[in-house]
Amino acid sequence: EAGVTQFPSHSVIEKGQTVTLRCDPISGHDNLYWYRRVMGKEIKFLLHFVKESKQDESGMPNNRFLAERTGGTYSTLKVQPAELEDSGVYFCASSFNAVGQGYGYTFGSGTRLTVV
Amino acid sequence: EDQVTQSPEALRLQEGESSSLNCSYTVSGLRGLFWYRQDPGKGPEFLFTLYSAGEEKEKERLKATLTKKESFLHITAPKPEDSATYLCAVQRDGSSNTGKLIFGQGTTLQVKP
């Protein structure tokens, strides 16, 4: 079974530019999550999709971040315009059920975003 | 406010030297406590979920335990391949059924041969 796939693995952009991150969850997983780890801090929740609907977006830092999941399959996270403080590693995770019962949540390897 | 604190931040062990990692948590209603392992450049890899005080789970050299305020990850006779960052995360109970995890900062374990 293929795991959670994220790309690009690395992205370096200039302040003010736009970047789009993509996440392909495990097939059949209705629940998809975005997390972020900025330098020196813990991994923090951004939002949770159930199929194509946003179940919880309480962790989205501001309106420069836009997440979509059209058709309930892959998801994109767009940052526009990017700021220096957006640098970090963005993780995507997926699960069959929302509570992650039994086997937790499967994480991708992350996208390392550097804004210069 | 929900909070997860892991200690120590870093731990160096000799191969075969057993030890424990601590995860203290404050959450208004615990649904589950998760332990993950993370290798450099990779995403967190699921190890265990604990749901209630007194529960224990084991996997190879790892054993996780849970009380009402903290969890321990015991590593017995570690090997160099156990070197990684170990992450603890809690999931809050509630009616919204969200999968949100609240992570600690992690403990970076290095096991020397």
Interface residues (C-beta under 8 A of the other chain):
Chain A: V4 N31 Y33 Y35 K41 E42 I43 K44 F45 H48 Q55 D56 S58 G59 F91 A93 S95 A98 V99 G100 Q101 G102 Y103 G104 Y105 T106 F107 G108 S109 G110
Chain B: V4 R31 G32 F34 Y36 G41 K42 G43 P44 E45 F46 T49 L87 A89 Q91 S96 N97 T98 G99 K100 L101 I102 F103 G104 Q105 G106
